[in-house]
Amino acid sequence: MTFAILTAALFAFSAVFNTRITKLLDEVTANYYRLLAACIILGTITLGFYPGSFHPDASIWLMISGVVGFGAGDIALFAAFARIGSRLTILINFSLSAIVGAFADWLLLNDPIGLWQWTSILVILCGLSLALLTRGSNEMMNGSFKLGIVAATIAGIGQGIGATISRHAESIAESSGVTINGISQAFQRVSAGLICLFVLWAWKRFRGTIPRHNTKKNQVAPWVIAAALFGPVLGVSCFQQSLKTMTSGEAMAVTATSPLLLIPLAYFFEGDRIRPLSLIGAFTGVSGVIMMALLR
């Protein structure tokens, strides 16, 4: 539970940094640089301190999880950040990933969630809806806005299924007596996602469809490093660790409180106005997290 709560806090800051770099670079280049920085950091730690944390079969599944979650999921996530901002992107992303992860655990791992756990998940998601779905009708009709909604939906589905595949990989490693900690799991997942991003980035670069950026490197680098540290490095490592003791649906539901932390952050960094329903939703969502903690 502790690692899931830490993940929520880390992802809240990561979402702000991600949105910032999509304003400086296009979404594919921004995500590619972010995963590249994260892969270097995670790889150095994993190969230096945990060289034995690999398993032939489990590592393959972790890389498949990375392709689904970081490859398809993160490409869609960054497309959403650029179009609808951090708060609504994270709301849709984590709300859907919690539900998809719970169903995927049930269908693929035969690990259903009990009635009261489902109740706590629904309370969290209701709180998120109250807190963040307060957009005007004009925004909802905008074409770019609609594309952002679709992208955030794809990201949520990818991350939910990716979490379940990670749990499957963990069970394979445990059955063989191999321990793969959260950092190593994050490295293996990010590596696969980076390969997908590199192929897409190289293809767009070859076709000349990546726009030219006038932003200086020293303006972008701090935000890219911050996004990498708070997201794929620390955030994903904590999330992978949380999956050792929680189901995908439970872990994603607790992590889904991240948008509640984004309310003040989005106001400070993006000028996103705080509405009364946002505060009511925040209290509702936190109540759901407390309920889940007590139930466990």
Backbone torsions as a table, in degrees:
resi	resn	phi	psi	omega
1	MET	NA	-41.0	-178.7
2	THR	-60.8	-43.1	-178.8
3	PHE	-66.7	-34.6	178.3
4	ALA	-66.7	-39.5	178.4
5	ILE	-66.6	-41.6	176.1
6	LEU	-60.8	-39.7	178.5
7	THR	-59.8	-42.5	-180.0
8	ALA	-59.3	-45.3	-179.7
9	ALA	-65.3	-43.9	-179.0
10	LEU	-65.4	-41.5	-179.6
11	PHE	-68.0	-28.6	177.9
12	ALA	-62.6	-48.0	178.1
13	PHE	-67.4	-38.4	-179.8
14	SER	-61.1	-38.9	-179.4
15	ALA	-62.5	-39.6	178.2
16	VAL	-64.3	-44.9	-179.7
17	PHE	-66.6	-38.5	178.4
18	ASN	-61.9	-44.3	178.9
19	THR	-62.2	-38.0	-179.3
20	ARG	-63.9	-43.4	-177.1
21	ILE	-74.3	-23.3	175.4
22	THR	-72.9	-16.5	174.5
23	LYS	-83.3	-19.3	179.8
24	LEU	-97.6	-29.9	-179.1
25	LEU	-132.8	165.5	171.9
26	ASP	-70.6	159.6	-171.0
27	GLU	-63.3	-35.3	-179.6
28	VAL	-68.4	-47.6	179.2
29	THR	-64.3	-41.6	179.8
30	ALA	-61.0	-46.8	-178.9
31	ASN	-69.0	-36.2	178.9
32	TYR	-63.2	-47.3	179.1
33	TYR	-64.1	-37.8	179.4
34	ARG	-63.7	-47.4	-179.9
35	LEU	-69.3	-32.8	177.3
36	LEU	-63.0	-46.9	177.7
37	ALA	-62.1	-42.5	-179.5
38	ALA	-65.2	-39.9	-178.6
39	CYS	-65.1	-39.2	178.5
40	ILE	-63.8	-44.7	-179.4
41	ILE	-66.6	-50.2	-178.5
42	LEU	-65.1	-39.3	179.6
43	GLY	-64.0	-41.3	178.8
44	THR	-61.1	-44.4	-179.3
45	ILE	-68.3	-46.3	-176.4
46	THR	-64.3	-50.9	-177.4
47	LEU	-70.6	-26.8	179.9
48	GLY	-81.0	-36.9	-173.5
49	PHE	-115.1	-23.7	-177.1
50	TYR	-131.6	55.7	-176.8
51	PRO	-66.4	-19.6	-178.8
52	GLY	-93.6	9.7	-175.8
53	SER	-91.8	44.8	178.2
54	PHE	-128.7	147.4	178.5
55	HIS	-140.7	131.6	-174.0
56	PRO	-50.6	-52.6	-177.2
57	ASP	-77.5	-45.2	-177.6
58	ALA	-62.7	-38.9	-179.2
59	SER	-66.0	-34.6	176.6
60	ILE	-63.3	-44.1	179.4
61	TRP	-67.1	-35.3	176.7
62	LEU	-64.7	-37.6	178.5
63	MET	-70.2	-36.2	174.5
64	ILE	-62.6	-41.4	176.3
65	SER	-59.7	-39.0	178.7
66	GLY	-66.7	-37.7	177.9
67	VAL	-63.6	-42.5	-178.4
68	VAL	-72.3	-48.2	-174.5
69	GLY	-80.6	-46.3	-177.6
70	PHE	-93.3	-32.2	179.1
71	GLY	-71.4	-77.0	-179.6
72	ALA	-67.6	-45.0	-175.2
73	GLY	-62.6	-47.9	-175.7
74	ASP	-75.7	-30.3	174.4
75	ILE	-60.9	-45.6	177.9
76	ALA	-66.7	-37.3	-178.4
77	LEU	-61.4	-44.7	-178.2
78	PHE	-71.6	-31.0	174.5
79	ALA	-63.9	-36.5	178.8
80	ALA	-71.7	-41.7	178.7
81	PHE	-54.2	-42.8	-175.9
82	ALA	-70.4	-19.1	-173.5
83	ARG	-109.8	-33.7	-176.1
84	ILE	-125.2	4.5	176.4
85	GLY	83.0	174.6	-171.7
86	SER	-74.7	-41.0	-172.0
87	ARG	-65.7	-52.2	-177.5
88	LEU	-70.5	-34.5	176.5
89	THR	-59.5	-49.1	-178.0
90	ILE	-68.2	-35.1	176.4
91	LEU	-57.2	-56.0	-177.8
92	ILE	-63.9	-42.7	-177.1
93	ASN	-59.2	-55.7	-175.3
94	PHE	-75.5	-32.3	177.6
95	SER	-62.6	-48.2	179.6
96	LEU	-68.8	-39.5	-178.3
97	SER	-65.1	-33.4	177.3
98	ALA	-64.6	-45.9	-178.4
99	ILE	-70.4	-46.2	179.9
100	VAL	-63.2	-41.6	178.6
101	GLY	-62.2	-40.3	179.2
102	ALA	-64.2	-45.7	178.9
103	PHE	-67.0	-37.8	179.4
104	ALA	-65.4	-39.7	175.8
105	ASP	-60.3	-42.3	-178.1
106	TRP	-65.9	-47.4	-174.0
107	LEU	-78.8	-38.3	-173.6
108	LEU	-96.9	-30.6	-176.5
109	LEU	-112.9	-0.5	-177.8
110	ASN	53.7	46.6	-177.4
111	ASP	-129.0	75.8	-176.8
112	PRO	-72.5	160.0	176.7
113	ILE	-100.5	141.0	-178.7
114	GLY	-71.0	169.3	-176.3
115	LEU	-58.8	-44.5	-176.9
116	TRP	-71.8	-32.4	174.7
117	GLN	-66.1	-39.3	175.9
118	TRP	-62.7	-38.6	179.6
119	THR	-62.4	-44.2	-179.7
120	SER	-66.0	-36.9	176.9
121	ILE	-62.7	-43.7	179.8
122	LEU	-65.0	-36.1	177.6
123	VAL	-64.0	-43.4	178.1
124	ILE	-60.6	-46.1	-177.5
125	LEU	-68.2	-34.7	175.4
126	CYS	-64.2	-40.1	178.0
127	GLY	-62.7	-40.8	178.5
128	LEU	-64.8	-39.2	179.4
129	SER	-63.9	-44.3	178.0
130	LEU	-63.2	-38.7	-174.6
131	ALA	-72.4	-32.8	-166.9
132	LEU	-122.1	-21.2	-179.3
133	LEU	-87.7	65.6	-179.6
134	THR	-126.7	40.9	-177.7
135	ARG	-87.5	155.3	178.1
136	GLY	-78.1	158.1	-178.0
137	SER	-65.8	-31.7	179.7
138	ASN	-63.0	-39.6	178.4
139	GLU	-65.9	-39.2	-176.8
140	MET	-66.0	-25.3	-177.5
141	MET	-87.7	-9.4	-177.8
142	ASN	-69.0	135.6	-177.5
143	GLY	-62.2	-43.5	178.0
144	SER	-63.0	-36.3	178.6
145	PHE	-63.5	-43.6	178.9
146	LYS	-61.9	-41.5	178.3
147	LEU	-63.0	-37.4	177.1
148	GLY	-64.0	-38.8	177.5
149	ILE	-62.2	-45.2	179.3
150	VAL	-62.7	-43.4	-179.3
151	ALA	-63.3	-43.2	179.3
152	ALA	-64.7	-34.5	177.5
153	THR	-64.8	-45.8	177.8
154	ILE	-61.2	-41.1	179.7
155	ALA	-61.9	-42.5	180.0
156	GLY	-63.7	-42.7	178.6
157	ILE	-63.5	-44.0	179.9
158	GLY	-62.3	-42.8	-178.3
159	GLN	-71.0	-35.1	178.3
160	GLY	-65.2	-47.4	178.9
161	ILE	-67.3	-38.1	178.7
162	GLY	-60.7	-37.1	178.4
163	ALA	-64.9	-40.8	179.2
164	THR	-65.8	-41.5	178.0
165	ILE	-63.1	-35.9	176.9
166	SER	-62.3	-41.5	178.1
167	ARG	-64.0	-37.0	176.8
168	HIS	-63.2	-42.7	177.9
169	ALA	-62.6	-40.4	179.2
170	GLU	-62.0	-41.2	179.9
171	SER	-66.2	-36.1	177.6
172	ILE	-64.5	-45.0	-179.4
173	ALA	-64.6	-42.2	-178.9
174	GLU	-64.4	-38.2	179.9
175	SER	-64.9	-22.2	178.3
176	SER	-99.4	4.2	178.7
177	GLY	76.6	20.1	179.8
178	VAL	-104.9	131.4	178.2
179	THR	-101.3	121.8	176.7
180	ILE	-115.8	104.9	-176.4
181	ASN	-73.8	174.6	-175.3
182	GLY	-60.5	-37.7	-179.2
183	ILE	-64.9	-45.7	179.6
184	SER	-65.9	-40.4	177.3
185	GLN	-62.0	-42.8	178.4
186	ALA	-61.0	-42.2	-179.9
187	PHE	-61.7	-44.9	-177.5
188	GLN	-68.1	-36.9	177.6
189	ARG	-69.9	-45.4	-178.7
190	VAL	-64.0	-37.0	179.6
191	SER	-59.1	-44.7	179.3
192	ALA	-65.9	-41.4	177.9
193	GLY	-63.2	-38.1	179.4
194	LEU	-63.4	-39.0	178.4
195	ILE	-61.3	-43.9	178.2
196	CYS	-61.8	-44.9	-179.3
197	LEU	-64.8	-38.1	-179.1
198	PHE	-64.6	-42.9	179.2
199	VAL	-60.7	-46.0	-179.9
200	LEU	-66.0	-44.1	-179.2
201	TRP	-62.9	-44.4	-179.9
202	ALA	-65.1	-38.8	179.5
203	TRP	-65.6	-45.1	179.1
204	LYS	-66.4	-36.0	178.8
205	ARG	-67.8	-39.1	178.9
206	PHE	-64.5	-38.5	-179.8
207	ARG	-79.8	-10.8	-179.8
208	GLY	75.0	24.9	-178.4
209	THR	-95.0	-2.4	175.0
210	ILE	-83.6	122.4	-176.9
211	PRO	-66.7	153.4	176.1
212	ARG	-76.9	139.5	-177.7
213	HIS	-115.5	131.9	178.6
214	ASN	-91.9	-1.5	-178.5
215	THR	-70.1	135.6	178.6
216	LYS	-75.3	150.7	-177.1
217	LYS	-60.8	-38.2	-178.8
218	ASN	-69.9	-14.0	174.4
219	GLN	-84.0	-32.3	-176.5
220	VAL	-88.3	-40.2	-171.3
221	ALA	-52.7	-46.9	-179.1
222	PRO	-60.6	-38.7	-179.9
223	TRP	-70.8	-37.3	178.2
224	VAL	-64.6	-44.7	179.6
225	ILE	-64.9	-42.1	178.7
226	ALA	-63.0	-43.1	178.9
227	ALA	-63.8	-38.2	179.0
228	ALA	-67.6	-44.0	-177.9
229	LEU	-66.3	-47.9	-175.8
230	PHE	-77.4	-21.3	-179.8
231	GLY	-98.8	-93.1	-174.4
232	PRO	-62.2	-31.9	-175.8
233	VAL	-79.0	-70.3	-176.3
234	LEU	-80.3	-45.3	-176.4
235	GLY	-62.1	-51.9	-178.1
236	VAL	-68.6	-35.5	177.7
237	SER	-61.1	-44.5	177.7
238	CYS	-65.8	-39.9	-179.9
239	PHE	-64.0	-44.1	179.2
240	GLN	-62.5	-35.9	178.2
241	GLN	-67.8	-35.6	-179.8
242	SER	-66.5	-30.2	-179.6
243	LEU	-68.8	-11.8	177.5
244	LYS	-72.1	-23.8	-177.0
245	THR	-124.4	-3.1	-178.7
246	MET	-131.6	156.0	173.3
247	THR	-75.3	167.3	-179.3
248	SER	-62.1	-42.4	-179.3
249	GLY	-63.6	-42.5	179.5
250	GLU	-65.3	-47.3	-179.0
251	ALA	-62.5	-43.0	-180.0
252	MET	-67.9	-33.1	180.0
253	ALA	-67.3	-43.2	178.2
254	VAL	-66.6	-42.6	178.2
255	THR	-63.0	-26.2	-178.9
256	ALA	-67.6	-8.6	174.2
257	THR	-76.1	-4.9	178.7
258	SER	-53.3	-40.7	179.0
259	PRO	-62.6	-25.7	178.2
260	LEU	-65.8	-37.7	176.4
261	LEU	-70.9	-23.3	-179.1
262	LEU	-74.2	-15.5	-177.9
263	ILE	-57.2	-55.3	177.9
264	PRO	-71.3	-32.9	-178.5
265	LEU	-66.8	-43.6	179.7
266	ALA	-66.2	-32.9	177.0
267	TYR	-65.6	-42.1	-176.6
268	PHE	-73.8	-44.7	-173.5
269	PHE	-89.4	-31.5	-172.4
270	GLU	-118.3	-2.0	-179.2
271	GLY	69.1	26.7	-178.9
272	ASP	-78.2	117.0	-173.9
273	ARG	-68.8	136.4	178.4
274	ILE	-84.2	128.5	-179.2
275	ARG	-110.0	156.0	-179.8
276	PRO	-56.1	-40.5	179.5
277	LEU	-62.1	-28.7	178.0
278	SER	-63.2	-42.1	-179.7
279	LEU	-69.2	-40.1	177.3
280	ILE	-62.9	-43.3	178.5
281	GLY	-63.2	-35.9	179.0
282	ALA	-60.9	-47.0	179.0
283	PHE	-63.7	-38.3	178.8
284	THR	-64.6	-45.5	-179.6
285	GLY	-63.7	-43.2	179.1
286	VAL	-64.8	-35.1	177.1
287	SER	-62.0	-37.9	177.2
288	GLY	-64.7	-38.4	177.7
289	VAL	-64.7	-43.3	178.4
290	ILE	-61.4	-42.1	178.2
291	MET	-59.0	-45.1	-179.5
292	MET	-64.2	-40.2	179.6
293	ALA	-62.5	-42.8	-180.0
294	LEU	-67.1	-37.6	179.9
295	LEU	-66.0	-30.7	179.1
296	ARG	-81.5	NA	NA
